């Protein structure tokens, strides 16, 4: 099950009932905007205990369309790579610290 922004806001609201929903929404928007801006500038973003996001440049290549079999030129593009933290890895694999 994927988590969407509205569910994240509800979880924050349950954990912090004294905060207004609009303040929680604004906080989440600011955090996500800063992550996007940092990645756009080519910087990496580290969220301790969760993982690290960084951009990667995928080279230009010629690939094949599987439906038609024709060759397609794919231009150079930036992608995002994510590496999970050791803590998250251990938690997912039920390992003890």
NORFEN-V755185 format. One record per pair of residues at least 12 apart in sequence whose C-alpha atoms are under 10 Angstrom apart, sorted by sequence separation. I is the first residue (numbers start at 1). J is the second residue. D is the distance in whole Angstrom. If there is no record, write none. Layout:
{{I,J,D} {I,J,D}}
This chain:
{{9,21,7} {12,24,7} {13,25,10} {42,54,7} {43,55,7} {61,73,6} {62,74,6} {9,22,9} {12,25,9} {42,55,6} {60,73,8} {61,74,5} {62,75,9} {9,23,10} {10,24,9} {39,53,8} {40,54,10} {41,55,9} {42,56,9} {60,74,6} {61,75,7} {9,24,6} {10,25,10} {38,53,10} {39,54,7} {40,55,8} {59,74,9} {60,75,5} {61,76,8} {8,24,10} {9,25,6} {12,28,10} {38,54,9} {39,55,6} {58,74,10} {59,75,7} {60,76,4} {8,25,9} {9,26,10} {38,55,10} {39,56,10} {58,75,9} {59,76,5} {60,77,8} {9,27,10} {35,53,9} {58,76,6} {59,77,7} {6,25,9} {9,28,8} {57,76,7} {58,77,5} {59,78,9} {5,25,9} {8,28,9} {57,77,6} {58,78,6} {56,77,8} {57,78,5} {58,79,7} {56,78,6} {57,79,6} {58,80,10} {5,28,8} {55,78,6} {56,79,5} {57,80,9} {5,29,9} {55,79,6} {56,80,6} {54,79,8} {55,80,5} {56,81,7} {54,80,6} {55,81,6} {53,80,7} {54,81,5} {55,82,9} {53,81,6} {54,82,7} {52,81,8} {53,82,5} {54,83,9} {52,82,6} {53,83,7} {51,82,7} {52,83,5} {53,84,9} {50,82,10} {51,83,5} {52,84,6} {50,83,9} {51,84,4} {52,85,7} {50,84,6} {51,85,4} {49,84,8} {50,85,5} {51,86,8} {42,78,10} {44,80,10} {46,82,10} {48,84,10} {49,85,6} {50,86,8} {51,87,9} {44,81,10} {45,82,9} {46,83,9} {47,84,9} {48,85,7} {49,86,7} {50,87,7} {51,88,8} {40,78,9} {44,82,10} {46,84,10} {47,85,9} {48,86,10} {49,87,6} {50,88,6} {51,89,10} {46,85,9} {48,87,9} {49,88,6} {50,89,9} {39,79,10} {48,88,10} {49,89,9} {39,80,8}}
